[in-house]
């Protein structure tokens, strides 16, 4: 196969999948590792893809290493967040033991919760206050307070999570990548997300379309580990996945 033909097919695979690994491409084209690496280096230099350790990402994937202030994020993509929050809240049943992650979309869920008999655990002070105000029983994690996201984080909060077994959980994320999964900029917050997801039966990640093809510093779960609730998704690389629910 000519180099140009192989590289064109690599870009087609990226458009369909969002990310590829070197091992995948070696099998796909029956080519050596050195050949595939040369192709990826060439396509990265020309700006047709983003080369990463062990493979490549579709062009347009963005990296983010800092958190926006929670009040700033409240105003971003508000209409989409309302639709996502309404759907997510409808999934909560009377006998559920629910984990509610800190975040603007998870906070928005609270106004649409109708099953007040469910029990909630959260790492967000604002969430706990609003849940209590609507008559829900709620527990809040103890630990370090992170002002930017208004979340409780750190080792003490992780230790508290060890005793819980949730029926359903809802999380926010700063980025979603097929290869890198769900990610957030700060390691202490990632620890809380990871542990709470490990201790949950049904896992839901809530995010608007702007979070797709973005990668933050710390991965807290794999792409396949949760159902993604979103709306207005336009990126073709993600359309084929059955764990994405558009509302």
Secondary structure, 3 states (H helix, E strand, C coil): CCHHHHHHHHHHHHHHHCEEEHHHHHHHHCCCHHHHHHHHHHHHHCCCEEEECCEEEECCCEEECCCCCHHHHHCCCHHHHHHHHHHHHHCCCCCCEEEECCCHHHHHHHHHCCCCCCEEEECEHHHHHHHHHCCCEEEECCCEEECCCCEEECHHHHHHHCCCCEEEEEECCCEEECCCEEEECCHHHHHHHHHHHHCEEEEEEECCHHHECEEECEEEECHHHCEEEECCCCCHHHCCCCCEEEC
